[in-house]
Amino acid sequence: MTKKAKIIGIIMSVLTAACLWTVGQAHAVFAAVRLTSAIQKGTTSQSTRRVTVRPTTKLHVVLTAYDNNQVTSTKTFTYKIFRYGKLYKTYHVKNGHVATAVKVKPGKYSVRAYDGNNTVTFTGGISSSNEPHFI
């Protein structure tokens, strides 16, 4: 084997190792992206953490409001969608339950739910995928 062939072999080995390392790093980044978040009770509202919505996915919102007796509430409640922490859209729900897929721009989204008096408990959350996670 000539010296030139050995050098080419070493260069190819280094390039292959670099490519494999880069692909591994890309998968690690995608694994760190949050795609679902359950709603959590706060002082005046109940909210989710931020999830990442990609260009090929929708934001799925599934929320159910329960009264003190753990029966689905009939009170109107409001939920707000936030994009990067800023208000994006507001919705009002009359029957105590919502399950919808919202087409939004790519970004990081969270949802906050209110009933006016903070007397109901919400279950559900949000997800970013082609299939909802909270039904």
N, C-alpha and C positions, 0 to 999 in steps of 0.2 A: 504494500500500500504506500502510495506516495505521500509526501508531506502535505501537499495541497489537499488530497482526499481526506487526510486526518483532520485538517483544520476545518474543512467543510462539514465533516461528521460532527465535530465538537460544536460548531456554530448551530447546526440543525438540532442537536440535543438541547442546547441552551434555549433556542427559540421554542422548541416543543414544551420544555418545562415552563417557560414564561407564559405560553398560551394556556396551559393547564392551570397554572396558578391564577391567571386573570379570570378564567371561567369560574373557578372556585370562589373567587372574591365576589363575582357578580351574583352567584347564588346566595352567598351570605348576606348581601345587601337586600335582595328580594325577601329573604327569610325574616329580616328585621322590620319589614313594612307591615303595619297592623291593617288587617282586612275586616275584622269584626270587633264590635264593642257592645257590651251589655249596658243598659241604663243603670245609673247609680243615684241613690238618693242624696240630695243636698239640702241646704237650709231653706231655700225658697223655690227650688225647682229640682228636677231630676235630669241628669245629663249623661252623655256618653263621652268616651275619649275620642280623639280624632282617628279616622280611618282614611286610608289612601284610596282614592278613586282614580283608576287609570283610564285612558281613552277608550278602551274596549269594554269597560264595565259600567254598571249603573249603581246608584246608591239605593240600597234596599232599606226601608224603614218599616219596622213592625213594632207597634206599641199597643198595649192593652192597659186601660185604667181600671183599678179595682177600688171599691169603697171600703169602709172600715170592716164590713162583714165579709170581705173577700169575694164580693159579687161584682161582676162587670158593671162599672159605673155608667149611669145614663147622663151624667153632667157633660157639658161641652168642655173640651180641653184644647189647649193650643200647643203645637210643637213648632219649634224654629230650627231651621237648618243653618249652620254656620260654616263658612268656608274660610279657612285660615284664621278662625276666631272672630270673623266679622259676619254680621247677619247677612244671609243669602236669600232665604225665603221663609214665610210664615204661613202655617196651615191651621185651620180650625176643624176639630173632629167632634161630631155630635153623638155618635153611637158608642163611644167608649173603646173603640178598636180601629186601628188602621194597619193595613199591610199593603205597601205600595213600592214600586220601583220608580225612582226619580232620575231622569236623564240630566246629568250635571256636567259641567266642565271638569277636566282632570284637576285634582287637588286634594287637600286634606280637609275632611268634613267631620263635624260633630252635630249632635242633635240635643236640644234641651226641651223638656216637656213641662208644662205648667197647667194647673187647674184653677188658678186664681187664689185659692186658699191653702194650697199645699196639703189638702186633706185626703187625696187619693194616692194610691201606690201604683206606680207604673212597672210593667214588666216588658221585656223585649229588648230592642236595640237596633243597631244599624250594621250593615255589611256592604262590602264592595265586591261584587262578583256578578256572574251571570245567573246565579241561583241564590235565592234568599237563605239566610242561615237561622232566622229566628221565627220559624212558624211552628 
